[in-house]
Amino acid sequence: MSVAISPDNLRRELARRGWSHTDLARAARISNATVSAACAGHPVSTTTLRLIVSALADAPTLAGVDGLLL
C-alpha cells in the first residue's frame, strides 16, 4: 500500500528542523530519491511513511522557527 504525503507539510517539517532532503534521508534510512519523490507529492510505501515520521519525531525543531515560516 502507498500513501501520498503533503509536499508542503513535509517541506515545512524539514524547515522546522533546519534539515535538507539529505538530512531526512540519512535520519530515516531511506534514499535521497525517495525523499525527493515524497517532496514532489509521489506516493510512498507505508513503511517509508513510518520511517519519515519516526525520523522527524526524533529530531528537535529549531527554537523560534515557527514564527518565520509561512
Biopython code that builds the backbone (N, CA, C, O; Angstrom):
import numpy as np
from Bio.PDB.StructureBuilder import StructureBuilder

atoms = [
    (1, "MET", "N", (0.855, -1.180, 0.000)),
    (1, "MET", "CA", (0.000, 0.000, 0.000)),
    (1, "MET", "C", (0.891, 1.230, 0.000)),
    (1, "MET", "O", (1.960, 1.238, 0.609)),
    (2, "SER", "N", (0.441, 2.260, -0.685)),
    (2, "SER", "CA", (1.215, 3.500, -0.697)),
    (2, "SER", "C", (0.314, 4.675, -0.333)),
    (2, "SER", "O", (-0.906, 4.630, -0.494)),
    (3, "VAL", "N", (0.953, 5.716, 0.156)),
    (3, "VAL", "CA", (0.235, 6.922, 0.573)),
    (3, "VAL", "C", (0.991, 8.142, 0.053)),
    (3, "VAL", "O", (2.209, 8.110, -0.118)),
    (4, "ALA", "N", (0.256, 9.202, -0.191)),
    (4, "ALA", "CA", (0.880, 10.456, -0.604)),
    (4, "ALA", "C", (1.035, 11.347, 0.624)),
    (4, "ALA", "O", (0.123, 11.468, 1.442)),
    (5, "ILE", "N", (2.186, 11.957, 0.733)),
    (5, "ILE", "CA", (2.472, 12.902, 1.811)),
    (5, "ILE", "C", (2.318, 14.299, 1.241)),
    (5, "ILE", "O", (2.723, 14.547, 0.105)),
    (6, "SER", "N", (1.749, 15.203, 1.994)),
    (6, "SER", "CA", (1.633, 16.586, 1.532)),
    (6, "SER", "C", (3.033, 17.172, 1.352)),
    (6, "SER", "O", (3.780, 17.295, 2.322)),
    (7, "PRO", "N", (3.393, 17.534, 0.125)),
    (7, "PRO", "CA", (4.732, 18.109, -0.095)),
    (7, "PRO", "C", (4.969, 19.381, 0.720)),
    (7, "PRO", "O", (6.059, 19.588, 1.252)),
    (8, "ASP", "N", (3.954, 20.220, 0.816)),
    (8, "ASP", "CA", (4.107, 21.467, 1.579)),
    (8, "ASP", "C", (4.360, 21.179, 3.054)),
    (8, "ASP", "O", (5.210, 21.810, 3.682)),
    (9, "ASN", "N", (3.620, 20.225, 3.600)),
    (9, "ASN", "CA", (3.805, 19.891, 5.017)),
    (9, "ASN", "C", (5.158, 19.249, 5.265)),
    (9, "ASN", "O", (5.803, 19.527, 6.275)),
    (10, "LEU", "N", (5.591, 18.393, 4.349)),
    (10, "LEU", "CA", (6.897, 17.763, 4.513)),
    (10, "LEU", "C", (8.010, 18.803, 4.451)),
    (10, "LEU", "O", (8.934, 18.775, 5.265)),
    (11, "ARG", "N", (7.926, 19.717, 3.489)),
    (11, "ARG", "CA", (8.937, 20.785, 3.407)),
    (11, "ARG", "C", (8.924, 21.659, 4.656)),
    (11, "ARG", "O", (9.978, 22.088, 5.126)),
    (12, "ARG", "N", (7.739, 21.923, 5.192)),
    (12, "ARG", "CA", (7.632, 22.710, 6.430)),
    (12, "ARG", "C", (8.321, 21.985, 7.587)),
    (12, "ARG", "O", (9.040, 22.605, 8.371)),
    (13, "GLU", "N", (8.104, 20.688, 7.689)),
    (13, "GLU", "CA", (8.732, 19.923, 8.772)),
    (13, "GLU", "C", (10.250, 19.887, 8.615)),
    (13, "GLU", "O", (10.976, 19.926, 9.608)),
    (14, "LEU", "N", (10.730, 19.814, 7.385)),
    (14, "LEU", "CA", (12.178, 19.882, 7.160)),
    (14, "LEU", "C", (12.703, 21.249, 7.590)),
    (14, "LEU", "O", (13.724, 21.339, 8.273)),
    (15, "ALA", "N", (12.012, 22.303, 7.195)),
    (15, "ALA", "CA", (12.435, 23.663, 7.555)),
    (15, "ALA", "C", (12.412, 23.858, 9.071)),
    (15, "ALA", "O", (13.294, 24.521, 9.617)),
    (16, "ARG", "N", (11.426, 23.296, 9.753)),
    (16, "ARG", "CA", (11.333, 23.433, 11.210)),
    (16, "ARG", "C", (12.546, 22.830, 11.921)),
    (16, "ARG", "O", (12.868, 23.208, 13.047)),
    (17, "ARG", "N", (13.203, 21.905, 11.259)),
    (17, "ARG", "CA", (14.368, 21.250, 11.843)),
    (17, "ARG", "C", (15.677, 21.729, 11.235)),
    (17, "ARG", "O", (16.757, 21.334, 11.673)),
    (18, "GLY", "N", (15.575, 22.582, 10.222)),
    (18, "GLY", "CA", (16.777, 23.038, 9.537)),
    (18, "GLY", "C", (17.406, 21.936, 8.716)),
    (18, "GLY", "O", (18.622, 21.920, 8.526)),
    (19, "TRP", "N", (16.594, 21.010, 8.223)),
    (19, "TRP", "CA", (17.070, 19.838, 7.510)),
    (19, "TRP", "C", (16.953, 19.993, 6.005)),
    (19, "TRP", "O", (16.069, 20.687, 5.503)),
    (20, "SER", "N", (17.843, 19.346, 5.303)),
    (20, "SER", "CA", (17.766, 19.192, 3.851)),
    (20, "SER", "C", (17.154, 17.829, 3.557)),
    (20, "SER", "O", (16.904, 17.043, 4.471)),
    (21, "HIS", "N", (16.914, 17.552, 2.282)),
    (21, "HIS", "CA", (16.447, 16.225, 1.879)),
    (21, "HIS", "C", (17.447, 15.156, 2.317)),
    (21, "HIS", "O", (17.061, 14.075, 2.762)),
    (22, "THR", "N", (18.725, 15.470, 2.186)),
    (22, "THR", "CA", (19.775, 14.514, 2.562)),
    (22, "THR", "C", (19.739, 14.213, 4.055)),
    (22, "THR", "O", (19.922, 13.066, 4.463)),
    (23, "ASP", "N", (19.505, 15.229, 4.862)),
    (23, "ASP", "CA", (19.420, 15.019, 6.312)),
    (23, "ASP", "C", (18.278, 14.059, 6.655)),
    (23, "ASP", "O", (18.442, 13.146, 7.465)),
    (24, "LEU", "N", (17.120, 14.282, 6.025)),
    (24, "LEU", "CA", (15.987, 13.393, 6.287)),
    (24, "LEU", "C", (16.284, 11.987, 5.800)),
    (24, "LEU", "O", (16.002, 11.014, 6.500)),
    (25, "ALA", "N", (16.845, 11.871, 4.615)),
    (25, "ALA", "CA", (17.169, 10.551, 4.077)),
    (25, "ALA", "C", (18.091, 9.792, 5.026)),
    (25, "ALA", "O", (17.882, 8.609, 5.294)),
    (26, "ARG", "N", (19.097, 10.473, 5.523)),
    (26, "ARG", "CA", (20.048, 9.835, 6.439)),
    (26, "ARG", "C", (19.352, 9.413, 7.731)),
    (26, "ARG", "O", (19.523, 8.285, 8.193)),
    (27, "ALA", "N", (18.565, 10.322, 8.313)),
    (27, "ALA", "CA", (17.915, 10.031, 9.594)),
    (27, "ALA", "C", (16.854, 8.936, 9.462)),
    (27, "ALA", "O", (16.671, 8.133, 10.376)),
    (28, "ALA", "N", (16.165, 8.908, 8.333)),
    (28, "ALA", "CA", (15.098, 7.921, 8.133)),
    (28, "ALA", "C", (15.609, 6.623, 7.521)),
    (28, "ALA", "O", (14.870, 5.644, 7.420)),
    (29, "ARG", "N", (16.888, 6.621, 7.110)),
    (29, "ARG", "CA", (17.484, 5.446, 6.483)),
    (29, "ARG", "C", (16.768, 5.071, 5.187)),
    (29, "ARG", "O", (16.474, 3.905, 4.924)),
    (30, "ILE", "N", (16.497, 6.120, 4.379)),
    (30, "ILE", "CA", (15.907, 5.931, 3.058)),
    (30, "ILE", "C", (16.759, 6.693, 2.049)),
    (30, "ILE", "O", (17.639, 7.460, 2.439)),
    (31, "SER", "N", (16.513, 6.494, 0.782)),
    (31, "SER", "CA", (17.328, 7.144, -0.240)),
    (31, "SER", "C", (16.919, 8.600, -0.454)),
    (31, "SER", "O", (15.789, 8.996, -0.170)),
    (32, "ASN", "N", (17.866, 9.381, -0.960)),
    (32, "ASN", "CA", (17.569, 10.766, -1.336)),
    (32, "ASN", "C", (16.474, 10.801, -2.388)),
    (32, "ASN", "O", (15.627, 11.694, -2.373)),
    (33, "ALA", "N", (16.484, 9.842, -3.296)),
    (33, "ALA", "CA", (15.471, 9.785, -4.352)),
    (33, "ALA", "C", (14.076, 9.596, -3.755)),
    (33, "ALA", "O", (13.107, 10.174, -4.248)),
    (34, "THR", "N", (13.970, 8.800, -2.708)),
    (34, "THR", "CA", (12.678, 8.586, -2.058)),
    (34, "THR", "C", (12.193, 9.866, -1.393)),
    (34, "THR", "O", (11.009, 10.195, -1.477)),
    (35, "VAL", "N", (13.088, 10.589, -0.736)),
    (35, "VAL", "CA", (12.714, 11.863, -0.113)),
    (35, "VAL", "C", (12.285, 12.852, -1.194)),
    (35, "VAL", "O", (11.275, 13.538, -1.038)),
    (36, "SER", "N", (13.034, 12.930, -2.273)),
    (36, "SER", "CA", (12.677, 13.835, -3.364)),
    (36, "SER", "C", (11.319, 13.491, -3.948)),
    (36, "SER", "O", (10.522, 14.379, -4.247)),
    (37, "ALA", "N", (11.057, 12.205, -4.110)),
    (37, "ALA", "CA", (9.760, 11.773, -4.638)),
    (37, "ALA", "C", (8.630, 12.175, -3.692)),
    (37, "ALA", "O", (7.591, 12.663, -4.136)),
    (38, "ALA", "N", (8.829, 11.973, -2.395)),
    (38, "ALA", "CA", (7.817, 12.351, -1.407)),
    (38, "ALA", "C", (7.585, 13.856, -1.430)),
    (38, "ALA", "O", (6.445, 14.310, -1.338)),
    (39, "CYS", "N", (8.658, 14.629, -1.552)),
    (39, "CYS", "CA", (8.540, 16.093, -1.595)),
    (39, "CYS", "C", (7.880, 16.579, -2.884)),
    (39, "CYS", "O", (7.392, 17.706, -2.953)),
    (40, "ALA", "N", (7.869, 15.723, -3.895)),
    (40, "ALA", "CA", (7.211, 16.058, -5.159)),
    (40, "ALA", "C", (5.757, 15.582, -5.173)),
    (40, "ALA", "O", (5.044, 15.782, -6.156)),
    (41, "GLY", "N", (5.323, 14.953, -4.082)),
    (41, "GLY", "CA", (3.943, 14.503, -3.985)),
    (41, "GLY", "C", (3.683, 13.105, -4.480)),
    (41, "GLY", "O", (2.528, 12.691, -4.575)),
    (42, "HIS", "N", (4.737, 12.360, -4.803)),
    (42, "HIS", "CA", (4.567, 10.983, -5.255)),
    (42, "HIS", "C", (4.293, 10.079, -4.055)),
    (42, "HIS", "O", (4.840, 10.311, -2.976)),
    (43, "PRO", "N", (3.475, 9.075, -4.219)),
    (43, "PRO", "CA", (3.171, 8.163, -3.113)),
    (43, "PRO", "C", (4.420, 7.406, -2.640)),
    (43, "PRO", "O", (5.325, 7.104, -3.419)),
    (44, "VAL", "N", (4.432, 7.118, -1.355)),
    (44, "VAL", "CA", (5.498, 6.318, -0.748)),
    (44, "VAL", "C", (4.844, 5.144, -0.020)),
    (44, "VAL", "O", (3.649, 5.173, 0.272)),
    (45, "SER", "N", (5.625, 4.130, 0.264)),
    (45, "SER", "CA", (5.081, 2.978, 0.984)),
    (45, "SER", "C", (4.774, 3.359, 2.431)),
    (45, "SER", "O", (5.301, 4.338, 2.960)),
    (46, "THR", "N", (3.917, 2.568, 3.051)),
    (46, "THR", "CA", (3.608, 2.841, 4.455)),
    (46, "THR", "C", (4.846, 2.644, 5.332)),
    (46, "THR", "O", (4.989, 3.305, 6.360)),
    (47, "THR", "N", (5.731, 1.745, 4.932)),
    (47, "THR", "CA", (6.987, 1.566, 5.664)),
    (47, "THR", "C", (7.823, 2.837, 5.592)),
    (47, "THR", "O", (8.370, 3.281, 6.601)),
    (48, "THR", "N", (7.922, 3.418, 4.409)),
    (48, "THR", "CA", (8.667, 4.670, 4.244)),
    (48, "THR", "C", (8.022, 5.776, 5.050)),
    (48, "THR", "O", (8.719, 6.565, 5.687)),
    (49, "LEU", "N", (6.710, 5.847, 5.034)),
    (49, "LEU", "CA", (6.000, 6.852, 5.823)),
    (49, "LEU", "C", (6.366, 6.720, 7.301)),
    (49, "LEU", "O", (6.641, 7.717, 7.968)),
    (50, "ARG", "N", (6.368, 5.493, 7.808)),
    (50, "ARG", "CA", (6.728, 5.275, 9.219)),
    (50, "ARG", "C", (8.157, 5.725, 9.509)),
    (50, "ARG", "O", (8.414, 6.328, 10.551)),
    (51, "LEU", "N", (9.080, 5.441, 8.605)),
    (51, "LEU", "CA", (10.472, 5.846, 8.801)),
    (51, "LEU", "C", (10.614, 7.367, 8.806)),
    (51, "LEU", "O", (11.360, 7.922, 9.612)),
    (52, "ILE", "N", (9.898, 8.035, 7.909)),
    (52, "ILE", "CA", (9.944, 9.501, 7.864)),
    (52, "ILE", "C", (9.360, 10.094, 9.134)),
    (52, "ILE", "O", (9.954, 10.986, 9.739)),
    (53, "VAL", "N", (8.205, 9.604, 9.535)),
    (53, "VAL", "CA", (7.556, 10.119, 10.747)),
    (53, "VAL", "C", (8.439, 9.899, 11.975)),
    (53, "VAL", "O", (8.562, 10.787, 12.819)),
    (54, "SER", "N", (9.039, 8.743, 12.074)),
    (54, "SER", "CA", (9.914, 8.449, 13.214)),
    (54, "SER", "C", (11.128, 9.367, 13.230)),
    (54, "SER", "O", (11.497, 9.886, 14.283)),
    (55, "ALA", "N", (11.749, 9.571, 12.076)),
    (55, "ALA", "CA", (12.926, 10.444, 11.998)),
    (55, "ALA", "C", (12.563, 11.869, 12.390)),
    (55, "ALA", "O", (13.303, 12.518, 13.129)),
    (56, "LEU", "N", (11.433, 12.356, 11.903)),
    (56, "LEU", "CA", (11.016, 13.722, 12.237)),
    (56, "LEU", "C", (10.660, 13.842, 13.720)),
    (56, "LEU", "O", (10.955, 14.857, 14.351)),
    (57, "ALA", "N", (10.029, 12.813, 14.270)),
    (57, "ALA", "CA", (9.643, 12.844, 15.688)),
    (57, "ALA", "C", (10.859, 12.854, 16.602)),
    (57, "ALA", "O", (10.810, 13.429, 17.690)),
    (58, "ASP", "N", (11.945, 12.228, 16.175)),
    (58, "ASP", "CA", (13.155, 12.150, 16.996)),
    (58, "ASP", "C", (14.017, 13.409, 16.921)),
    (58, "ASP", "O", (14.927, 13.586, 17.731)),
    (59, "ALA", "N", (13.739, 14.271, 15.965)),
    (59, "ALA", "CA", (14.583, 15.459, 15.760)),
    (59, "ALA", "C", (13.923, 16.699, 16.354)),
    (59, "ALA", "O", (12.747, 16.957, 16.099)),
    (60, "PRO", "N", (14.664, 17.460, 17.138)),
    (60, "PRO", "CA", (14.094, 18.685, 17.710)),
    (60, "PRO", "C", (13.890, 19.751, 16.629)),
    (60, "PRO", "O", (14.603, 19.792, 15.626)),
    (61, "THR", "N", (12.911, 20.596, 16.862)),
    (61, "THR", "CA", (12.704, 21.721, 15.954)),
    (61, "THR", "C", (13.558, 22.898, 16.421)),
    (61, "THR", "O", (13.936, 22.983, 17.590)),
    (62, "LEU", "N", (13.849, 23.789, 15.502)),
    (62, "LEU", "CA", (14.623, 24.981, 15.831)),
    (62, "LEU", "C", (13.754, 25.959, 16.615)),
    (62, "LEU", "O", (12.618, 26.231, 16.227)),
    (63, "ALA", "N", (14.271, 26.474, 17.690)),
    (63, "ALA", "CA", (13.516, 27.427, 18.502)),
    (63, "ALA", "C", (13.205, 28.677, 17.684)),
    (63, "ALA", "O", (14.087, 29.248, 17.042)),
    (64, "GLY", "N", (11.947, 29.091, 17.716)),
    (64, "GLY", "CA", (11.533, 30.316, 17.050)),
    (64, "GLY", "C", (11.249, 30.201, 15.568)),
    (64, "GLY", "O", (10.805, 31.170, 14.952)),
    (65, "VAL", "N", (11.493, 29.041, 14.978)),
    (65, "VAL", "CA", (11.333, 28.908, 13.538)),
    (65, "VAL", "C", (9.874, 28.994, 13.099)),
    (65, "VAL", "O", (9.594, 29.471, 11.999)),
    (66, "ASP", "N", (8.956, 28.549, 13.919)),
    (66, "ASP", "CA", (7.555, 28.568, 13.525)),
    (66, "ASP", "C", (7.044, 29.974, 13.230)),
    (66, "ASP", "O", (6.178, 30.149, 12.372)),
    (67, "GLY", "N", (7.559, 30.957, 13.915)),
    (67, "GLY", "CA", (7.158, 32.336, 13.659)),
    (67, "GLY", "C", (7.691, 32.887, 12.349)),
    (67, "GLY", "O", (7.225, 33.928, 11.886)),
    (68, "LEU", "N", (8.652, 32.214, 11.745)),
    (68, "LEU", "CA", (9.250, 32.686, 10.495)),
    (68, "LEU", "C", (8.654, 32.014, 9.263)),
    (68, "LEU", "O", (8.737, 32.553, 8.160)),
    (69, "LEU", "N", (8.059, 30.849, 9.443)),
    (69, "LEU", "CA", (7.549, 30.083, 8.304)),
    (69, "LEU", "C", (6.185, 30.578, 7.882)),
    (69, "LEU", "O", (5.357, 30.938, 8.719)),
    (70, "LEU", "N", (5.954, 30.595, 6.594)),
    (70, "LEU", "CA", (4.637, 30.996, 6.056)),
    (70, "LEU", "C", (3.667, 29.865, 6.122)),
    (70, "LEU", "O", (2.515, 30.016, 5.717)),
]
sb = StructureBuilder()
sb.init_structure("model")
sb.init_model(0)
sb.init_chain("A")
sb.init_seg("    ")
for serial, (resi, resn, name, xyz) in enumerate(atoms, 1):
    if name == "N":
        sb.init_residue(resn, " ", resi, " ")
    sb.init_atom(name, np.array(xyz, "f"), 0.0, 1.0, " ", f" {name:<3s}", serial, name[0])
structure = sb.get_structure()
